[in-house]
Amino acid sequence: MNELQITELNGQRVLTTQQIAEGYGTKTRTIIDNFGNNKSRFMEGKHFFLLEGKELKDFKDSNENFGVVGNRAPKLYLWTEKGALLHAKSLGTDQAWDTYDILVDTYFKVQEVQALPMTLDQQIAAIATGYGSVKQELVEVQDKVTDLTERFGLPATNAAILNNTRNIHIIRFLGGKDSKAYHELGRKVFSEFGRDFKDNFGVPRYDAIPLSQYDEAIAYTKSWQPSYNTMISIRNTNMQMEFD
């Protein structure tokens, strides 16, 4: 399946309807219809979250969620791991089940591993005496997590740090959140950074780089500059604010 943009709501990883449809090899309309036909089985807060009004606006305005939902969308369904399971059951296809297994082992499971109170190395050290088989299992988990982070992009913590570094750097170029350039050119500049970043690292999204390139990505982000024409536009836009 294609690389997934990491989407989170209140610290919980979720999926959009479009992401589920693409992963399960069907149309968005089919997912929506299945939900409508089996609505009694879906429980809000357990299988899905529905964003509307101010909650949806705040979600759209977050820089982390660029491209997740269209600007004019009146509502947004976000599906949890259990919601993704119900959709797989509704479709019942091999592709849906195969994709669901991948999501459980990677997209959702990575977050659980990150929530452990100790690092894997610390856990291994803690049980090193007398529990050889458990130690070996933890080593295998560590190797698996390392492999997953290489193939499926950054863990949520690293992605959040990279995202925050990007936001601070670009907002500084725009003159701060109160500047006219931020409000009028913000999306354009963020998009320009995204294109440059993806071209440089050869990834579909800025958070899809392997963990081994994380430090390089941070350094690139901190040194990135908008194009000359964009810099001129930022300067002229902010000068208009001064004259106004």
C-alpha positions as CSV (number, residue, x, y, z in Angstrom):
1,M,0.0,0.0,0.0
2,N,1.1,3.6,-0.5
3,E,2.7,5.7,2.2
4,L,0.1,7.0,4.7
5,Q,0.1,10.5,6.0
6,I,0.1,10.3,9.7
7,T,-3.1,11.7,11.1
8,E,-3.7,12.1,14.8
9,L,-6.6,13.4,16.9
10,N,-5.9,14.1,20.6
11,G,-2.8,11.9,20.4
12,Q,-4.6,9.0,18.8
13,R,-3.8,7.8,15.3
14,V,-6.8,7.8,13.0
15,L,-7.5,7.4,9.3
16,T,-9.7,9.4,6.9
17,T,-12.3,7.8,4.8
18,Q,-10.2,8.4,1.7
19,Q,-7.2,6.6,3.2
20,I,-9.3,3.6,4.1
21,A,-10.8,3.4,0.7
22,E,-7.4,3.6,-1.1
23,G,-5.9,1.1,1.2
24,Y,-8.8,-1.4,0.9
25,G,-8.9,-1.0,-2.8
26,T,-12.4,0.5,-3.1
27,K,-14.1,3.8,-3.6
28,T,-14.8,6.5,-1.0
29,R,-18.5,6.2,-1.8
30,T,-18.4,2.5,-0.9
31,I,-17.0,3.2,2.5
32,I,-19.6,5.9,3.1
33,D,-22.4,3.6,2.0
34,N,-21.2,0.7,4.2
35,F,-21.1,3.1,7.2
36,G,-24.6,4.3,6.4
37,N,-25.9,0.7,6.0
38,N,-24.3,-0.5,9.2
39,K,-24.5,2.7,11.3
40,S,-25.8,0.9,14.4
41,R,-22.6,-1.1,14.7
42,F,-20.4,2.0,14.7
43,M,-20.0,3.9,18.0
44,E,-18.7,7.5,18.0
45,G,-15.6,7.8,20.1
46,K,-14.8,4.1,19.8
47,H,-14.9,3.4,16.0
48,F,-14.9,7.0,14.7
49,F,-14.8,10.7,15.4
50,L,-17.0,13.2,13.6
51,L,-15.5,16.7,13.3
52,E,-17.8,19.7,12.5
53,G,-18.0,23.4,13.2
54,K,-15.2,24.9,15.3
55,E,-13.6,21.5,16.0
56,L,-13.3,20.9,12.3
57,K,-12.0,24.4,11.7
58,D,-9.3,24.0,14.4
59,F,-8.3,20.7,12.8
60,K,-8.1,22.3,9.3
61,D,-6.1,25.2,10.6
62,S,-3.4,23.0,12.2
63,N,-0.3,22.9,10.0
64,E,0.1,19.2,10.7
65,N,-3.2,18.5,8.8
66,F,-2.5,20.3,5.5
67,G,-4.1,18.3,2.8
68,V,-6.0,15.9,5.1
69,V,-9.4,17.5,4.4
70,G,-10.6,20.0,1.8
71,N,-11.2,23.6,2.9
72,R,-14.9,23.5,2.0
73,A,-15.7,20.1,3.6
74,P,-18.5,20.6,6.1
75,K,-17.6,17.6,8.2
76,L,-14.9,15.0,8.6
77,Y,-15.0,11.4,9.7
78,L,-11.8,10.0,11.3
79,W,-11.7,6.2,11.8
80,T,-9.9,4.5,14.7
81,E,-8.2,1.1,14.5
82,K,-11.5,-0.5,15.6
83,G,-13.4,1.4,13.0
84,A,-10.9,0.2,10.3
85,L,-11.7,-3.3,11.4
86,L,-15.4,-2.9,11.0
87,H,-14.9,-1.5,7.5
88,A,-12.6,-4.5,6.6
89,K,-15.4,-6.8,7.9
90,S,-18.0,-5.0,5.8
91,L,-16.0,-5.3,2.6
92,G,-14.7,-8.8,3.3
93,T,-12.1,-8.7,0.5
94,D,-8.6,-10.1,0.7
95,Q,-7.1,-6.7,0.0
96,A,-9.1,-5.1,2.8
97,W,-8.0,-7.8,5.3
98,D,-4.4,-7.7,4.1
99,T,-4.3,-3.9,4.4
100,Y,-5.9,-4.0,7.8
101,D,-3.2,-6.4,9.1
102,I,-0.5,-4.1,7.8
103,L,-2.2,-1.1,9.5
104,V,-2.4,-3.0,12.8
105,D,1.2,-4.1,12.7
106,T,2.7,-0.7,11.6
107,Y,0.5,2.4,11.5
108,F,-1.3,1.8,14.8
109,K,1.2,-0.5,16.5
110,V,4.1,2.0,16.1
111,Q,2.2,4.4,18.4
112,E,1.8,1.8,21.0
113,V,5.5,1.0,21.0
114,Q,6.3,4.7,21.4
115,A,4.1,4.8,24.5
116,L,6.2,2.3,26.5
117,P,7.6,3.7,29.7
118,M,11.1,2.4,28.9
119,T,13.1,2.1,25.7
120,L,13.5,-1.4,24.3
121,D,17.1,-1.4,25.3
122,Q,16.1,-0.6,28.9
123,Q,13.5,-3.3,29.0
124,I,16.1,-5.8,27.6
125,A,18.6,-4.8,30.3
126,A,15.9,-5.1,33.0
127,I,15.1,-8.7,32.2
128,A,18.6,-9.8,31.0
129,T,19.0,-12.2,34.0
130,G,16.9,-15.3,33.9
131,Y,14.6,-14.5,31.0
132,G,16.6,-15.3,27.9
133,S,13.6,-16.1,25.7
134,V,11.7,-12.9,26.6
135,K,14.9,-11.0,25.9
136,Q,15.2,-12.5,22.5
137,E,11.6,-11.6,21.7
138,L,12.3,-8.0,22.7
139,V,15.3,-8.0,20.4
140,E,13.1,-9.2,17.6
141,V,10.5,-6.5,18.4
142,Q,13.3,-3.9,18.4
143,D,14.5,-5.1,15.0
144,K,11.0,-5.1,13.6
145,V,10.3,-1.5,14.9
146,T,13.5,-0.3,13.3
147,D,12.6,-2.0,10.0
148,L,9.1,-0.5,10.1
149,T,10.4,3.1,10.8
150,E,12.6,2.7,7.8
151,R,9.8,1.5,5.5
152,F,6.8,3.5,6.9
153,G,8.3,6.9,7.8
154,L,9.0,8.6,11.0
155,P,7.5,7.6,14.4
156,A,4.9,10.1,15.6
157,T,7.3,11.8,18.1
158,N,10.0,12.5,15.5
159,A,7.4,13.5,12.9
160,A,6.0,16.0,15.4
161,I,9.5,17.5,16.1
162,L,10.2,17.8,12.4
163,N,6.8,19.4,11.9
164,N,7.3,21.9,14.7
165,T,10.8,22.8,13.3
166,R,9.2,23.4,9.9
167,N,6.4,25.6,11.3
168,I,8.8,27.8,13.4
169,H,11.2,28.2,10.5
170,I,8.6,29.1,7.9
171,I,6.6,31.4,10.2
172,R,9.7,33.3,11.0
173,F,10.3,33.9,7.3
174,L,6.7,35.2,6.9
175,G,7.3,37.7,9.7
176,G,5.3,35.9,12.5
177,K,1.7,34.8,12.8
178,D,0.5,38.4,13.1
179,S,2.0,39.5,9.7
180,K,0.0,40.1,6.6
181,A,2.3,37.7,4.7
182,Y,1.4,34.9,7.1
183,H,-2.3,35.2,6.4
184,E,-2.1,35.8,2.7
185,L,0.9,33.7,1.7
186,G,1.2,31.1,4.4
187,R,-0.3,28.2,2.5
188,K,1.8,29.1,-0.6
189,V,5.1,29.1,1.4
190,F,4.2,25.9,3.3
191,S,3.4,24.2,-0.1
192,E,6.7,25.5,-1.6
193,F,8.6,24.0,1.3
194,G,6.7,20.7,0.9
195,R,7.6,20.4,-2.8
196,D,11.3,21.3,-2.2
197,F,11.5,18.8,0.7
198,K,9.9,16.0,-1.2
199,D,12.0,16.6,-4.2
200,N,15.2,16.6,-2.1
201,F,14.5,13.4,-0.2
202,G,12.4,11.6,-2.8
203,V,9.4,11.0,-0.6
204,P,5.7,11.6,-1.1
205,R,5.3,13.5,2.2
206,Y,7.8,15.3,4.5
207,D,7.1,12.9,7.4
208,A,7.6,9.8,5.2
209,I,11.4,9.9,5.3
210,P,13.1,6.9,7.0
211,L,14.3,7.4,10.5
212,S,17.9,7.1,9.4
213,Q,17.5,10.4,7.6
214,Y,15.8,12.2,10.4
215,D,18.9,14.4,11.4
216,E,19.5,15.3,7.8
217,A,15.8,16.3,7.5
218,I,16.0,18.6,10.5
219,A,19.2,20.2,9.2
220,Y,17.6,20.7,5.7
221,T,14.4,22.2,7.3
222,K,16.4,24.7,9.4
223,S,18.5,25.9,6.4
224,W,15.6,26.0,3.8
225,Q,14.7,29.3,2.2
226,P,11.8,30.3,0.0
227,S,12.5,31.1,-3.7
228,Y,13.7,34.6,-4.6
229,N,10.3,35.5,-6.0
230,T,8.5,34.3,-2.9
231,M,10.9,36.3,-0.7
232,I,10.0,39.4,-2.7
233,S,6.3,38.7,-2.3
234,I,6.7,38.3,1.4
235,R,8.6,41.5,1.8
236,N,6.1,43.5,-0.4
237,T,3.1,42.1,1.4
238,N,4.4,43.0,4.8
239,M,5.4,46.4,3.6
240,Q,1.7,47.0,2.5
241,M,0.7,46.3,6.1
242,E,3.1,48.9,7.3
243,F,1.7,51.5,4.9
244,D,-1.9,50.5,5.8
